[in-house]
Amino acid sequence: MKLKINLFQERNTPTSVLLIYTGGTIGMKADPADGTLKPFDFSGILEEVPELRKFAMKIDAYTFNPLIDSSDVEPSLWQALARLIQERYDAYDGFVILHGTDTMAYSASALSFMLENLGKPVIFTGSQLPIGEPRTDGKENLISAVEIATAKDSDGHPMVPEVCICFNSQLLRGNRSVKVNATGFDAFKSPNYPLLATAGISINYNNSFIHYGYDRRKGLTIHTDLDTRVSVLKLHPGITEQAVRDILLGDGSRAVILETYGSGNAPCRPWFLALVRDAVTRGKILLNVTQCQSGDVDMDLYATGRTLKDAGVICGHDITTESALGKLFYLMGEYADNGQVKVLLEKNLKGEISK
């Protein structure tokens, strides 16, 4: 993947942030000739958002070339982002990643696992309207993300040393976020975890919910060996035996995320349970995640959930599907032993589950 860099800065200022533009609506402008939306030269971001000049900080920009549509995001982008952050880690106080909204929650979730001992903010943001539009939400999102990415406490430590999503005046933990609105400015929610901050007249941080567990004596470590052999099976009334068989027993997957009903329930038909047991016997990792936006999986609550647990299905608790995917990619890339992966799936590694 070819990359290019654009640079602009305020001189003699101690605080610095790197804007990383991967693609997405926020970097689009209407072509005056035909009216279609096209990417603008991101080196001109200060012309589009002159408010950034008011920050007493150094602001650099790094643009991916070619730009990546959110729908085309692959794990290779996450690997490139992790390497870039590691390369520039000592040079900046924080990082702002501009990204399309459709897969932003997937990318933020994955990076939360890939960046080990992260001690600086990595803030994803974007927009629902291009930044060149009069009513764009992009300016507000970008300005808030930059301020949060460089905010420090009275001791000079970062306020939010996590991978987050900043959108519509709210700061959400990246691996707790889901996209819930395709057209509104309130595009993201964190259904099972409180907001980390809210931006109003001032930015109010919910410090008790922010993770500060990094070791200042150690540097950043990245994990880029990802095993992507994961399938997602969303249960629905009328699902066929053949469809379940193809996903659960397919040769191309090492793990399957089961999107179940309610608190982790699934059909109790003999053929379904037989396929689940067969998949576990063959060594597949099956992770139970609820289809519901809020709440969690409790496989001891109902008989159907208990049956899945007895068959060897792992409880996903209140993890999102986006986070489950990133966690599996990371764990399977780190461990060849499925038993070790299963043990770690039920542990809270990066604040992704409430357990």
Residue pairs with C-beta under 8 A, 6 or more apart in sequence:
1 64
1 76
1 80
2 65
2 66
3 62
3 63
3 64
3 65
3 80
3 84
4 63
4 65
5 60
5 61
5 62
5 63
6 41
6 42
6 43
6 60
6 61
6 62
6 63
7 60
7 61
8 43
8 45
8 46
8 59
8 60
8 61
9 16
9 58
9 59
9 60
10 53
10 55
10 56
10 57
10 58
10 59
13 56
13 57
13 58
15 55
15 56
15 57
15 58
15 93
15 150
16 57
16 58
16 59
16 60
16 91
16 92
16 93
16 150
17 57
17 58
17 59
17 60
17 92
17 93
17 94
17 95
17 96
17 146
17 149
17 150
18 60
18 61
18 62
18 88
18 91
18 92
18 94
18 95
18 96
19 42
19 45
19 59
19 60
19 61
19 62
19 96
19 98
19 146
20 61
20 62
20 64
20 81
20 84
20 95
20 96
20 97
20 98
21 27
21 42
21 61
21 62
21 63
21 64
21 67
21 98
22 64
22 67
22 68
22 73
22 77
22 81
22 97
22 98
22 99
22 100
23 39
23 64
23 67
23 68
23 69
23 70
23 98
23 99
23 100
24 69
24 70
24 98
24 99
24 100
24 101
24 126
24 127
25 37
25 100
25 101
25 126
25 127
25 128
25 129
25 130
25 138
26 98
26 125
26 126
26 127
26 130
26 131
26 138
26 141
26 142
27 39
27 40
27 42
27 67
27 98
27 130
27 131
28 37
28 38
28 39
28 40
28 130
28 131
28 132
29 37
29 38
29 39
29 40
29 130
29 131
29 132
30 36
30 37
30 38
30 130
30 132
30 133
31 37
31 38
37 130
39 67
40 48
40 132
42 61
42 63
43 61
43 63
45 52
45 61
46 52
46 53
46 59
48 131
48 132
48 139
49 131
49 138
49 139
49 142
49 143
51 139
51 143
52 59
52 142
52 143
52 146
55 146
55 147
55 150
57 93
57 146
57 150
59 146
60 92
62 84
62 88
64 77
64 80
68 77
68 100
69 100
70 99
70 100
70 101
70 102
70 103
70 104
71 100
71 102
71 103
73 99
73 100
73 103
73 106
73 107
75 110
75 226
75 228
75 329
77 107
78 107
78 110
78 111
78 114
78 226
79 114
79 224
79 226
81 97
81 107
81 111
82 111
82 114
82 115
82 222
82 223
82 224
83 222
83 224
85 95
85 115
85 122
85 220
85 222
86 220
86 222
88 95
89 120
89 219
89 220
92 120
93 120
93 121
93 149
93 150
93 152
93 158
94 120
94 121
94 122
94 123
94 148
94 149
94 150
94 158
95 120
95 121
95 122
95 123
95 149
96 123
96 124
96 125
96 142
96 145
96 146
96 149
97 107
97 122
97 123
97 124
97 125
98 125
98 126
98 142
99 107
99 124
99 125
99 126
100 126
101 126
101 127
101 128
101 167
101 179
101 187
101 188
102 179
104 124
104 126
104 165
104 177
104 179
104 188
105 165
105 174
105 177
105 178
105 179
105 188
105 320
105 322
106 322
106 325
106 326
107 124
108 124
108 163
108 164
108 165
108 174
108 175
108 177
109 174
109 175
109 177
109 320
109 322
109 323
109 325
109 326
109 327
109 352
110 226
110 325
110 326
110 329
110 330
111 122
111 163
111 174
111 326
112 162
112 163
112 173
112 174
112 175
112 323
112 326
112 350
112 351
112 352
113 175
113 223
113 326
113 327
113 329
113 330
113 331
113 349
113 350
114 222
114 223
114 224
114 226
114 326
114 330
115 122
115 163
115 220
115 222
116 220
116 221
116 222
116 223
117 214
117 215
117 218
117 219
117 220
117 221
118 161
118 162
118 163
118 214
118 220
119 158
119 161
119 214
119 215
119 216
119 220
120 158
120 161
121 148
121 149
121 150
121 151
121 158
121 159
121 160
121 161
121 162
121 164
122 149
122 162
122 163
122 164
122 174
123 145
123 148
123 149
123 160
123 164
123 165
123 166
123 171
124 145
124 163
124 164
124 165
124 166
124 174
125 141
125 142
125 144
125 145
125 165
125 166
125 167
126 138
126 141
126 167
127 136
127 137
127 138
127 141
127 142
128 137
128 183
128 184
128 185
128 187
129 135
129 136
129 137
129 138
130 136
130 138
131 138
131 139
131 142
137 168
137 185
140 169
141 166
141 167
141 168
144 166
144 169
144 171
144 199
144 203
145 166
147 199
147 203
148 159
148 160
148 164
148 166
148 171
148 197
148 199
148 203
151 158
151 159
151 160
151 203
151 205
152 158
152 159
153 159
159 197
159 205
159 207
159 210
160 171
160 196
160 197
160 205
160 210
161 210
161 211
161 212
161 214
162 173
162 174
162 196
162 210
162 211
162 351
163 173
163 174
163 175
164 171
164 172
164 173
164 174
164 196
165 171
165 172
165 174
165 177
165 188
166 172
166 199
167 185
167 186
167 187
167 188
168 185
168 186
168 187
168 188
169 198
169 199
169 200
170 188
170 195
170 197
170 198
170 199
171 195
171 196
171 197
171 198
171 199
172 188
172 189
172 190
172 193
172 195
172 196
173 190
173 193
173 196
173 209
173 211
173 351
175 320
175 322
175 323
175 326
175 327
175 350
175 351
175 352
176 190
176 191
176 192
176 193
176 320
176 323
176 351
176 352
177 188
177 189
177 190
177 320
177 322
178 188
178 189
178 190
178 191
178 293
178 320
178 322
179 187
179 188
180 186
180 187
180 188
180 189
180 293
181 187
181 188
189 293
191 293
191 294
191 320
192 294
192 295
192 296
192 318
192 320
192 354
193 209
193 351
193 354
194 206
194 209
195 206
195 209
196 205
196 206
196 209
196 210
197 203
197 204
197 205
197 206
198 204
211 350
211 351
223 330
223 333
223 334
224 333
225 333
225 334
226 329
226 330
226 332
226 333
227 254
227 328
227 329
227 332
227 333
228 329
229 252
229 253
229 254
229 255
229 332
230 253
230 254
230 255
230 256
230 257
230 325
230 328
230 329
230 332
231 247
231 250
231 252
231 253
231 255
231 256
231 257
232 256
232 257
232 259
232 321
232 325
233 244
233 247
233 248
233 256
233 257
233 258
233 259
234 259
234 291
235 258
235 259
235 260
235 261
235 266
235 267
235 291
239 267
241 271
241 272
241 275
244 272
244 275
245 275
247 253
247 256
248 256
248 275
248 276
248 278
248 279
248 284
248 286
249 275
249 278
249 279
249 282
249 284
253 284
254 284
254 285
254 332
254 338
255 284
255 285
255 286
255 287
255 328
255 332
255 341
256 279
256 284
256 285
256 286
256 287
257 287
257 289
257 316
257 321
257 324
257 325
257 328
258 266
258 286
258 287
258 288
258 289
258 308
258 313
259 289
259 290
259 291
259 321
260 266
260 288
260 289
260 290
260 291
260 297
260 305
260 308
261 290
261 291
262 290
262 291
262 292
262 295
263 290
263 295
263 296
263 297
263 298
263 299
263 301
263 302
263 305
264 288
264 290
264 297
264 298
264 299
264 301
264 302
264 305
264 308
264 315
264 316
265 302
265 304
265 305
266 272
266 276
266 304
266 305
266 308
267 304
268 303
268 304
268 307
273 307
273 311
276 286
276 308
276 311
276 312
276 313
277 311
277 312
279 286
280 286
280 311
280 312
280 313
283 338
285 314
285 328
285 332
285 338
285 341
285 342
285 345
286 308
286 312
286 313
286 314
287 313
287 314
287 316
287 324
287 328
287 345
288 297
288 299
288 305
288 308
288 313
288 314
288 315
288 316
289 297
289 316
289 319
289 320
289 321
289 324
290 296
290 297
290 316
290 318
295 318
296 317
296 318
296 354
297 305
297 315
297 316
297 317
297 318
298 305
298 315
299 305
299 306
299 308
299 309
299 313
299 315
300 306
300 309
309 315
314 342
314 345
314 346
315 346
316 324
316 345
316 353
317 346
317 353
317 354
317 355
318 353
318 354
319 327
319 352
319 353
320 352
323 352
327 345
327 349
327 352
328 341
328 345
331 340
331 341
331 344
331 345
332 341
335 341
335 344
346 355
347 355
348 354
348 355
